[in-house]
Amino acid sequence: MTRLDAMRAVYDRLEDCAVVTIMGAVAAELQSIGHRQNFFYLQHAMGLASSVGLGIALSRPAVPVVVFDGDGSVLMNLGGLTTLARYRPPNLLHVVFDNESLLSVGGFPTATSTGTSLAAIAAAAGVPRTADVNTIEAFVTEFEAAQRAHVLTTIVAKVDAIGPAAFVTDLGLLENRFQFQRYLQSR
Ligand SMILES: Cc1ncc(C[n+]2csc(CCOP(=O)(O)OP(=O)(O)O)c2C)c(N)n1
């Protein structure tokens, strides 16, 4: 499964959600499907997308929050999983696209390429719902089930180590930040 196909498959289900992504390939691919005012691409702060999502989910409990994370990013902030589990906001859906590499900076392998299971780490940290998926069908099924369940969930989706054709955006960092802030204020 490619990450692009996975995000395309759930794109319509993001309409009413505040969406936070990591930087690089994930951000570029989601933008290539179509930017929306409710999408925030967290640039530079590697590992902290789930922490930003946690803050939004806790402060805006009526807003469903989706985080699109990466394996390298999660590994850089493993303590983030324990904090998610401690506060366990039911409105937070944490998706980790696991391509077993730091794709955006050249594709160096991460520990998931030698067997580390991020879903198992999330479960051991106390995240109440976790899932491992490696097909589009399973991803969509788990994504929809998590949205229905309304329980903090981490879905780890194994994806091919393929990035976007180009990292092109005409959306400035500050513009994205203020758009997203206005979106949250409107909810
Ligand atoms: C603190 C910090 N260290 C390093 C980087 C450089 N960097 C940007 S993206 C990236 C890789 C992210 O890997 P992953 O989360 O697996 O996502 P992928 O690129 O594979 O989609 C790195 C190392 C950064 N932005 N911040």
The ligand as an SDF file (V2000), in Angstrom:
LIG
                    3D

 26 27  0  0  0  0  0  0  0  0999 V2000
   14.3970   17.4120   15.3930 C   0  0  0  0  0  0  0  0  0  0  0  0
   14.5300   17.1260   13.9330 C   0  0  0  0  0  0  0  0  0  0  0  0
   15.4770   16.2760   13.4900 N   0  0  0  0  0  0  0  0  0  0  0  0
   15.5820   16.0060   12.1830 C   0  0  0  0  0  0  0  0  0  0  0  0
   14.7470   16.6070   11.2820 C   0  0  0  0  0  0  0  0  0  0  0  0
   14.9210   16.3410    9.7950 C   0  0  0  0  0  0  0  0  0  0  0  0
   13.8610   15.5020    9.2690 N   0  0  0  0  0  0  0  0  0  0  0  0
   12.8220   16.0160    8.6070 C   0  0  0  0  0  0  0  0  0  0  0  0
   11.7510   14.8610    8.0750 S   0  0  0  0  0  0  0  0  0  0  0  0
   12.6830   13.6200    8.7160 C   0  0  0  0  0  0  0  0  0  0  0  0
   12.2690   12.1760    8.5840 C   0  0  0  0  0  0  0  0  0  0  0  0
   10.9170   11.8690    9.1400 C   0  0  0  0  0  0  0  0  0  0  0  0
   10.7660   10.4630    9.1320 O   0  0  0  0  0  0  0  0  0  0  0  0
    9.3510    9.7980    9.3050 P   0  0  0  0  0  0  0  0  0  0  0  0
    8.6410   10.3440   10.4660 O   0  0  0  0  0  0  0  0  0  0  0  0
    9.5570    8.3140    9.2910 O   0  0  0  0  0  0  0  0  0  0  0  0
    8.5430   10.2600    8.0240 O   0  0  0  0  0  0  0  0  0  0  0  0
    8.8640   10.0090    6.4670 P   0  0  0  0  0  0  0  0  0  0  0  0
    9.8330   11.0650    6.0590 O   0  0  0  0  0  0  0  0  0  0  0  0
    9.4280    8.6250    6.3260 O   0  0  0  0  0  0  0  0  0  0  0  0
    7.5420   10.1790    5.8110 O   0  0  0  0  0  0  0  0  0  0  0  0
   13.8220   14.1350    9.3490 C   0  0  0  0  0  0  0  0  0  0  0  0
   14.8940   13.3190   10.0000 C   0  0  0  0  0  0  0  0  0  0  0  0
   13.7690   17.4910   11.7790 C   0  0  0  0  0  0  0  0  0  0  0  0
   12.8930   18.0910   10.9720 N   0  0  0  0  0  0  0  0  0  0  0  0
   13.6920   17.7390   13.1030 N   0  0  0  0  0  0  0  0  0  0  0  0
  1  2  1  0
  2  3  1  0
  2 26  2  0
  3  4  2  0
  4  5  1  0
  5  6  1  0
  5 24  2  0
  6  7  1  0
  7  8  2  0
  7 22  1  0
  8  9  1  0
  9 10  1  0
 10 11  1  0
 10 22  2  0
 11 12  1  0
 12 13  1  0
 13 14  1  0
 14 15  2  0
 14 16  1  0
 14 17  1  0
 17 18  1  0
 18 19  2  0
 18 20  1  0
 18 21  1  0
 22 23  1  0
 24 25  1  0
 24 26  1  0
M  CHG  1   7   1
M  END
$$$$
